[in-house]
Amino acid sequence: MTENLTKETFLKKVFNFEENKEWKFEGKRPVLINFYADWCGPCKMLAPILEQISEEYGDKIDVYKIDTEAEQELAAAFAIRSIPTMLFCPLEGKPEMANGALPKQELERIIADVLKVTK
């Protein structure tokens, strides 16, 4: 199940950018975050794929979503200019971004390459 993040929960579960200038991951598992908006057609197409990924990977990764309309400060912090944009946060190393409604196969490839997680 994908979980909606607010700025408050993002600071606790992913990255406290108010306290840290350098990337410091706060999570216990690798994370995939989807930046979306309710009016975005490609975002609506991507949502069920992300739900499937959340179920199939179970407790190996956390899948979050951030509404860019409601959480404009978070969208600005990551310079989100187009949606959907996904942020992949591994346990070690820097996060990576991917833009657009990517097919499930491509998302699984990125999860394996960046998050170092397989089903």
C-alpha positions in Angstrom: 0.0 0.0 0.0 1.4 3.4 -1.0 1.4 6.0 1.8 0.9 9.7 1.3 3.7 11.8 2.8 3.4 15.3 4.1 6.4 17.5 4.7 6.3 16.5 8.4 6.3 12.7 7.7 8.9 13.2 4.9 11.3 14.9 7.3 11.0 11.9 9.7 10.9 9.0 7.2 13.1 10.1 4.3 15.3 13.2 4.6 15.3 16.1 7.1 16.4 18.8 4.7 15.8 21.5 7.3 18.6 20.1 9.6 21.0 18.5 7.0 22.5 20.2 4.0 24.0 16.9 2.7 21.8 14.0 1.9 21.2 11.8 5.0 18.6 9.1 4.5 16.3 8.6 7.5 14.5 5.4 6.4 15.0 1.8 7.4 14.3 0.4 3.9 14.9 1.7 0.4 12.2 4.1 -0.8 10.4 4.9 -4.0 8.6 8.3 -3.9 6.1 9.3 -6.5 5.5 13.1 -6.9 2.1 13.4 -8.5 -1.1 15.6 -8.8 -4.7 14.5 -8.9 -5.3 16.3 -12.3 -2.3 14.5 -14.0 -3.4 11.8 -16.5 0.0 10.0 -16.6 0.0 10.0 -12.7 -3.3 8.2 -12.7 -1.9 5.6 -15.1 1.1 5.1 -12.9 -0.8 4.8 -9.5 -2.0 1.2 -10.0 1.5 0.1 -11.1 3.0 1.6 -7.9 0.3 -0.2 -5.8 1.4 -3.5 -7.5 5.0 -2.8 -6.8 4.2 -2.0 -3.2 2.4 -5.3 -2.8 4.9 -7.4 -4.7 8.0 -6.1 -2.9 6.3 -6.2 0.4 8.5 -5.1 3.3 11.7 -4.9 1.1 10.9 -1.3 0.0 8.6 1.5 1.1 6.5 3.2 -1.6 5.4 6.8 -0.9 3.5 9.4 -2.8 3.6 13.2 -2.5 0.8 15.4 -3.8 2.8 18.3 -5.4 -0.3 20.6 -5.1 -0.6 20.0 -1.3 3.1 19.8 -0.6 4.6 22.6 -2.7 7.6 23.1 -0.4 8.6 19.4 -0.9 8.1 19.7 -4.7 10.3 22.8 -4.7 13.0 21.2 -2.5 13.5 18.6 -5.2 13.0 21.0 -8.1 10.0 18.9 -9.4 9.1 20.5 -12.8 7.2 17.7 -14.4 5.0 15.0 -13.0 5.0 12.2 -12.4 8.5 12.2 -11.1 9.9 9.4 -9.0 12.6 9.7 -6.4 14.5 6.4 -5.7 16.3 6.5 -2.3 18.7 3.7 -1.6 19.9 2.9 1.9 23.4 3.9 0.9 24.4 6.6 -1.6 22.5 9.4 -3.3 18.9 9.3 -4.5 18.1 9.2 -8.2 15.2 10.6 -10.1 13.2 9.3 -13.0 10.5 11.3 -14.9 7.3 10.2 -16.6 4.9 7.3 -16.3 7.5 4.5 -16.7 6.4 1.0 -17.5 6.5 -1.5 -14.6 9.4 -3.4 -16.2 11.5 -0.2 -16.2 10.6 0.6 -12.6 11.7 -2.9 -11.6 15.0 -2.4 -13.4 15.6 0.9 -11.5 14.6 -0.6 -8.2 17.2 -3.4 -8.8 19.9 -1.0 -10.1 19.4 1.9 -7.7 17.7 0.5 -4.6 19.6 -2.9 -4.9 16.3 -4.8 -4.3 14.7 -7.6 -6.2 11.4 -9.3 -5.5 
